[in-house]
Amino acid sequence: MTLENVQEVLHLTSTQAGMLFHSATDRESGVYVAQIRCELTGALDVDAFKGAWDEVLRRHPALRAAFVWDGVDEPLQVIRQEVDLPWTELDWREVPLAEREARLQSLLDEDRRRGFALDAAPLMRMLLIREAAEVHRLVWTCHHIVADGWSAGVVLEEMLTRYGAIRAGSSLELPPSTGLRDYLTWLKGRSPDSEEGFWRSYLRGFETRTPVPPDRTPAPSAKPRLHRFVQRQWSPLESDSIRQRAREARVTLNTLFQGAWSILLHRYTGEVDVMFGTSVAGRPAEVAGLDEAVGLFINTLPVRVEVEPERRLEDWLADLQESLLGVREHQHAALVDIQGWSEMPAGQPLFDSLVVLENAPTADRGEAGGLAMRDLTIVDASNYPLALLIRPGSQIEYELVYDPALYSDAMATRIVEHFRTLVAGLAGAPDQTVGSIPLMSAEESRQVLEEWNDSGTLDLEVETVLDLITEQARTSPTRKAVVCGSDDMSYEELEQRSGVWARRLVSEGVASDDRVGLLMERGPLQIAGILAIMKAGAAYVPLDPDYPAERLDGMVEDSAARVVLTTAALAGRVAGGTELVVVDQPAADPIADLPDVGGEEGAYVIYTSGSTGRPKGVPISHRNLLHSTQARSAYYEHPPGVFLLLSSVAFDSSVAGIFWTLSTGGTLVVPEPRSEQDMSRLARSIERFGVTHTLCLPSLYEALLAHGERHRLTSLKTVIAAGEPLPPELVRRHRSVLPAAGLFNEYGPTEATVWCTVYNTAEYEGETVVPIGRPIPGARIYLLDDHGRPVPTGVVGEIHVAGEGLASGYLDRPEATARHFVLRTISGEPVSVYRTGDLGRYRFDGNIEFLGRRDRQLKIRGFRVEPGEIERALIRHEAIREAIVLPVPAQAGRPALTAFATIVDGSDRPAPTGGELGEFLRGSLPEHMVPASVRILQELPRLPNGKVDAASTAALPEKSVDTQSVRVAPRTAIERQLAAIWRDVLEVDEIGVHDPFFELGGDSILSIHVTSRANQVGLGLSPNDIFNFPTIAELAARCMTSTSGQEGQASDPSSERERAVPNARAPLFLVHVGIKLAARLRRHLGPDQPIFCFSAHWHRADLDMHATVQQLAAECLAELRTLQSTGPYFIGGYSMGASIALEMAQQLRAEGEAVQMLFLLDPPAMRERFGVGAEPVNRIRFSDALSDGPPRTFVDKVSSHLSAIS
């Protein structure tokens, strides 16, 4: 810091220090850059005008301040003796009037982006625009760090007075301003201890910020954007009414407006304890002359409000004013100190919005020396996302300053409208309660409750879907109804088979509204069984054969199933004493008549996870099912010609595919067991059967696009994603791979018959969240707050479902039914709704965004899971004292279930391993409810109230948890390759060769990624291998012992890479060679020849497509050296891989390594590069080596050594 031109050096106030930080780190954001604008009329003497400004700067030290922070112990403000005020003068007299406003706004925005170099005084500049002979526009740009709003009024008034004096030929003698120095001296003499007690008490117990939820998520690398403004005002009559209401309530305008903002935060966040900031003038009466001083004296303070919906409004406002007076008595405490006295975590702001009543004595007009100033406006932006500025006057003005990176223009406008509506409500009847104040206008209420629920009605001509399926059997009897592999069933056969079984059920005593269990493997018989049960008048209860016996027995008992329809192979899975109807055992032809099935009778009962540890059965009527099915025909443009059913019938998503397809005459394709985990087989099934429609989890569809052959998917016309949030990246990938197919995002709980909203992603424009859309025909959606009030656009509420698809409740669970199936008052009328427990919000186009669960119920891999059910199962283990199950981010941020448990005190047995506990849980829970890992703790972290601290538990580092035995590091090249793949896919740092895949957080979806990556590096694996050999050691042994002497012997015929087989012979390294070609090479070279295949990295969409051959070769060499550290090397490449193989050989030779042999397989594009005809070329051309038929003759076969290409 230079000592020249320095008048004095002063400390900073805490407010200045905060502004310095935000401005220095984000100069181009326009933060704290104030623009004071006005119009000047009259004959302007520019020289006199500039002279007046110079005199003002000479009198007020704050306007000559520069700020230094580098190389000093603490930031300082250096008051310069003299400064030059920058001026820019423009003449716009020739600029058309229509262009001036836009040109000015552009100029002002650029001016704000310039910001200021805070170490260069003065931190202000002037813009003077001449618009007519006697009309000028003045823009005074000033950094807020040197002057507050009050100071602006002082400066402008003094400047006009001095201008008048100069024009009159006189001078204005005023004493030097010492207010800034005096204030800093006074402030430094105050002890923070005098304020600490108040603020600690005031903030005690406040731990949750209450920001207005943004509707945008800025990109991490996005450049800062200038804050924007929404300005409104009340009419003179409305302004008088607001002032009158404040007087009647005996509160200030400030209290009234801050009360309205408090209610707004409460309604937006659902919190009753809300906090925002406010600015106070900070000019203590103890310091003389501060009313006329210039500088930054304001202070920002937190305002905490308890919003009590049941309180009488006037009483609540009175208490609020008393609280605000208490804050004012302690207004000089530094915000940084207040933050430290709070219970908020360090680094977290106390509030995210400001409410400021600008009552500084700033006149909006003035006159001196023949010059008139009018239309004064001040534009300023803080570092807070939202600031509400209110300016009293004959017409009260209010302005919302917002960060456009977080809030859209539509959202900001809606916030302003809600504030206006709340103020109008506060100005209404005094005897109303706080909770009765309306937030939405009548127009907005009509929009969200009526217009956005106007999805149309369905004209139903039949009573059940059975009628529709029977009609398809009559009109198209020979058409295939169900296909599974080579097994199929026509509509006629399906109708006959289901009819025979239905009569058999009736003859066994099954009657209308009974429930019948269905325990069958997937396939045509299972579908016939579903229809048989429904034709018998009963509701089918699907029982998944993969479920543990305890779960199956519990479902049969809970549903009071009359009988269980099953096969001989599965009959033993059902507990003794349960009546069985075994369809594949001989039985007399039944002669019973079938009942007439009506719409109110039960169609099925599907079980969902229960919060009490007991699953809940959801009975769905035929009327519910018919509406849900017919809604699909009404919404989707094309019926399913061929539908691929990917979900178990135990989950309600199966209902969509089964009944939509069969009721419209399509073909239902049921994959063979476990084939849905193999993307190559799945893709081949899609191609083989010409699948047009499917419904699956987004994560499964993501794997299909990533690992299934794209050309096999082209028959798809409609893909429905459901069961978990749809990632934006998956929408983009779908558009790239299958641009002609529609992708739809469905949402709906089991209790609403599969679906209740849908979104066509063709409308998606790249927002952060892919919406779940609007209600389907016959359904209505209401987003309500905790008090049952509709929430407005952009505000989070709980999703409530109403309409024809709504179930009547839970099976024999009156308490759960009363909790979730409730009456809500909508537009003054009682409406039956289902409380989903899901959170959502309306976008401004009427689509709904899903934002997660409000309780602990989770969606894991598409399944609804109650952690409490798992916890209760876990503590049934004799060694477990207590447990909590939490979702912990695993691969790609996707949550995986993790159990944290403590051991029974005094037990002398060793703690059970995670694997043992997993096996224990698998005895009573389905696979999707078994935690990916179990961590053993000494004690569970607790909150002060004694409850388990879930957040702290989930955040525990793995090293603090006793979960692992000593890990064995990878020992061989194959184990190292597998470990590297697992680390990438599972996102874990340490993996031992005996660590089970599923205990590390793996699941069936992730197993697909692992096997795909393994195949890319030549380790031919199938997803079933992960299930059968779940550790790296077992998988590596699987690779090493698999015989590949002949082409058909690989355990997975769809594998695309040859297995690497360690051997004493020198290995052959091949680039871009598939398993079939490698197998044919081995047939000629012998089974003892080790072959390693490098992946075709250049085909991966996530890699740089501009990578050079040299770069790709270097990558392959790095991998090669982990397998063979020194030469001589044998290398080959096929097609594009030949280019890379050649480059690898050249790089190895350049390093002095010996390359014994180079095979170039079918490299036509490289002949010119090799100089064909100049030197002999080593190449083996396999003209049809990749064909599916028998191997053909090798042609142009030439064998020689590397010297031939020297």
Helices and strands as residue ranges (DSSP letters): E 6-10, H 14-25, G 27-29, E 33-41, H 46-59, G 61-64, E 65-68, E 76-80, E 87-91, H 97-114, E 124-132, E 135-143, H 149-167, H 179-188, H 193-203, E 228-233, H 236-249, H 253-269, E 273-280, G 290-292, E 299-306, H 313-328, H 335-341, E 353-357, E 366-368, E 371-379, E 386-391, E 397-402, H 409-426, G 434-436, H 442-449, G 451-453, H 465-475, E 480-484, E 487-490, H 491-507, E 515-519, H 524-535, E 539-542, H 549-559, E 563-566, G 571-573, E 580-582, E 602-608, E 616-621, H 622-635, E 642-645, H 653-663, E 667-669, G 675-677, H 679-689, E 693-696, H 698-707, G 710-712, E 718-721, H 728-737, E 742-747, G 750-752, E 757-760, G 761-763, E 774-775, E 779-784, E 797-803, H 814-820, E 821-826, E 829-842, E 848-853, E 858-860, E 863-865, H 867-874, E 880-889, G 891-893, E 895-903, H 914-922, G 927-929, E 933-937, H 950-954, G 958-960, H 973-986, G 998-1000, H 1004-1016, H 1023-1028, H 1032-1041, G 1047-1049, E 1068-1071, H 1075-1085, E 1091-1094, G 1097-1099, H 1109-1121, E 1129-1134, H 1136-1150, E 1155-1161, G 1164-1166, H 1167-1170, G 1202-1205
